[in-house]
Amino acid sequence: MKTALDTRLLFQRYTLQLLRNPVWLFVGFSTPVLYLLLFTPLLKNLPGVKGFPTGSVLELFLPGILSLLAFTSGAGAGFNTIFELQSGLIERLRVTPASRLAILIGPILSGLLMMTVFDAVVVAVAVGFGFRVHWAGLGLLIVLLWALATLMATFSTATALVTKDISSFAAIINGMNLPLLLLSGVLLPISLGPLWLRALAHFNPLYYLVVASRSLAVGHLSGSAVWQAFAVLVPLCVLVLAWATRVFRRAVS
């Protein structure tokens, strides 16, 4: 009960903190919309190209943008942790009776809420361009997006607590982002790549989300891509969350 109350209070604190930052809100809303407006037209002539999946451009590109948003939202969580370490907030939390799990989960839940709002705006914009929403598929996709965002947020937070330095942390996160994004097929389907690239992509958890999201976007709820995404992301999320909880408890004990 105490953990739930502490989580709610910290969730409210971080949500209000985000809402009071208009620049962050503007960038958060505008970036995925700009991807749709500026990148989608470049893909309109790709259907029919060898290796390019069938379907409309929006059905292929929008799920990738939602996956990218979940990935980047989670990966950036550690920067806030670094700022809290440098400002002394983590030190002050050491002497409070607040649940250590709540201190970790509160900001992550706040980030999930903001990400979901951004996703809703992006989908609404895409509907205006002709995207057809399959509500059951969208519901399952949200669960997968939450799983990946939680996975990345907990990993990012724990890495920040281990490094305790923004330069080291940024080097790790930025060095990891590029290969994961390129091997996921977020912007262009990985099926366009050579065989060795397609094989390497299967070691990337983001790849499974992207493939599943494109299947769910067209209403295919029971395809192999969907259950494979759940089989990869959910256990991995649990493992990383358990590791991050141990790191966080040592950091604020």
Secondary structure, 3 states (H helix, E strand, C coil): CHHHHHHHHHHHHHHHHHHCCHHHHHHHHHHHHHHHHHHHHHHCCCCCCCCCCCCCHHHHHHHHHHHHHHHHHHHCHHHHHHHHHHHCHHHHHHCCCCCHHHHHHHHHHHHHHHHHHHHHHHHHHHHHCCCCCCHHHHHHHHHHHHHHHHHHHHHHHHHHHHHCCHHHHHHHHHHHHHHHHHCCCCCCCHHHCCHHHHHHHCCCHHHHHHHHHHHHHCCCCCCHHHHHHHHHHHHHHHHHHHHHHHHHHHHHC
